[in-house]
């Protein structure tokens, strides 16, 4: 199968072209419009997690911090005091 025979979504693209295509619907939107989009995405994510039988466990999960990240966090907190 040739590249042209593939659906557009499966064809190889340059990274920049792919990013431009992804953000095209949002270019020129206001901060308020982007805030509404973000709010809708968060609601959708909450609905999907709530539908899982292990939804509470998913929401409680936190990736552990690496020792380097922990030290950086402590240094930054000390610098703000």
Secondary structure, 3 states (H helix, E strand, C coil): CCHHHCCHHHCCCCHHHHHHHHHHHHCCCCHHHHHHHHHHHHHHHHHHHHCCCCHHHHHHCCCCCCHHHHHHHHHHHHHHC
